[in-house]
Amino acid sequence: GASSPSSKPGRGRRRAMTPSPAPSPVVRPPALRDGDRVAVVSPSGPTRDQSLVEAGLRRLVLRGLRPETGRHALEATGFLAGDDASRLADLQAALDDPDVRAVFCLRGGYGVMRILDAIDWTGFRRAPKIIVGSSDATALLLAARRATGVVSIHAPMVATKDPAAFDPEAEDLLRRLLFEARPDVFQPYRAGA
């Protein structure tokens, strides 16, 4: 038989939407300084190419930072960088440590959604820090903003092989976002540029 319009998904009676809670006020974490200690964690998928990890860590050192790789960051359990508890432990330790000035995600993939609800944001609220990542880590950046108001940087992962990440203009932009207290990074769009 013919189905009525109301029996199809997305048709018929509208459901009342639950309003989202008001976002927290925007908090800009302190800018980084030469010699700052930063954590490198893998809240998502594994990095199977050690040369990408080494190259990414060298880039952080060349920026004047002291990267420390999470205890479980290089693990691989199927399509994940270790089990959920291990990935959460590394991330939580980085968020809670007041001496860690930024958290860089090693790579994306899948998996951060499995640990988001277990993150305790208390220490991060007390000592906000920059979180850098993209891909699957985008959910982490948004969760940090929603839970604490802290804005993060959507940028290439530490173990990236994307050639656009090494573009001099992109590198300069990331440097300004990381190291300047009030970076003037917004430029008007220029058609054809």
N, C-alpha and C positions, 0 to 999 in steps of 0.2 A: 504494500500500500504506500501511498504518498505520505511523506512525513510532513508534519505541520512546521511552519517556520520556527515555532518556539522550541521544537525538539532538537534543533541543530545548534551546535556550539556557537556561542556569540550572538544568538538571536533570542527574541522573546523578552521576558522581563529583565530589566536591568537590576543588577545587584548594587546595593549601597556600598560605596567604597569607604574603607576605613581610612581616615586621614592619617598621613604620616606625622610623626612627632616633629615639632619645629627643629630645624638643624641647630646644633650648638654654634655659638659665636665662632668666627674664624680665628684660629690660633696659628700663627706662623712660627715654627720652631726656630731656635737660634741658628744663625748661619754657621757653617763649618769654618775651622781655622786650620792652618798647616799643623800637622802632627796629631790631629784628632783621631781618636780610635773609632773605627766603624765596624759594625758586624755584617757578615755576609752569610745569609741563611737561604735555605731551600724549602719554602713552605709548600711547594707544588711538586713538579716533576724532577726526575734525576738528570744530572749532567753526566753524560757518558764519555764526553770528549775532554780529557784532562787538559789538553792544550788550550782549549777555550777558557777554562777556569784560570789557568796560569796567566794567560794574556789579560784577562779581565782584572785579576788581582794586581798585575803590573800597572795597568792603567790607573787603578786607585792609588797605588804608591806614587806614581808619577804626578798625581794631583796633590801630593803632599799628605796623604792620609795613611793611617795604620790599620789595614784591614785584618780582621780576625775571622776566620771561617768557623761557623758553628760546628759543634761536635759531630752532628749527624748530617751536615750539609752535603756530603759527598756519597751518602748511602743511596742504594737503589733497591726498592722492593716493587718489582713489576714496573708499573707506569708511574710510581711515586718515588720521591726522594726519601725513602724510609717509611716506617709506619706513622700513623697519625700522631701517636704520642711523642715520637722522636722529633717530628717536624714541629709540633707545637712547643716542645721543650726548648728547642733552639730559638724559635721566634719569641717565646715568652721571656727567655733569659735576656735576649737582646733588647726587648721593649722595657724590661724592668731595670736594667743596669744603667744607673745615672752617668757612668763614665763613657758609655757608648753614645756617640753624638749623632749617628745615623745608622739606618738599617738598609742594606742593599740586598735585593733578591737576586739569587744566582741565576735562576731561569724560571720560565713559566711552565706551561703544560696544563696540568689538571691537579687539583688536590687541595688548594687553599680553602675552598668552600667547606671542606670536611672538618676544618679546625676552627673556623671563624667564631662560632658560638662559644667555644671554650676559652677564648682569649680573655684575660683579665687586664683591663685597661688602666687600673689604678696607678701603677708605677709610671706608665707612659704619660698619664695626665700630670703627674708631679714633675716629670723631667721629659717634656716633649722633645722629639727628635724627628729628623727627616726620614721618611721611608721612600725608597726609590724602587720602582719596578714597573712592569707593564704586563701584558698578556693576562694570565690567570691571576697575577698579583694585583690587578686592577680592583678586584673585590676587596683585597686587604686595604688598599689605599682608601676606598670608599667607606669601608667599615671604620677605619681610624677617624675619618672626618665625621662620620655620623655619631660615633661614640664619644669623641673628645673634642671635635672642632679642629683638630690639627690637620693642616693641609700637607699633602705629600707631593712627590714629583713623579709624574708618569713619564718614564724614560727607559731606554734600553737596559736589559738585564746585564749583570756582570759578565756572564758567559755567552754573550751574544756573538753571532757571526753575521749580523745584518750590516752590510757595508754603509748604510745610511747613518749608523751610529758613530762612524768614524769621520764623518763629514766635519771639516773644521768649524763651520758655522754652528752645527749641532753641538759639537764639543764645547765651544765657547758659551753657548746658551746654557748648557748643563753646568758649566763652571760657575757662571753668574748665579744660577738658581741655588747652587750649593753654598757658595762662599760670600755672597753679598746679602746684607741684611734686608735691603729693599731693592731687589734687582729690577731694573727698568728693562723688561724683556718683551713687552708688547709692542709690536710694530704694525702699522696699518697694512692691510692686505693690498698688494699691488698686482693687478691683473697682468698676466703675461710675464711676470717676473720669475 
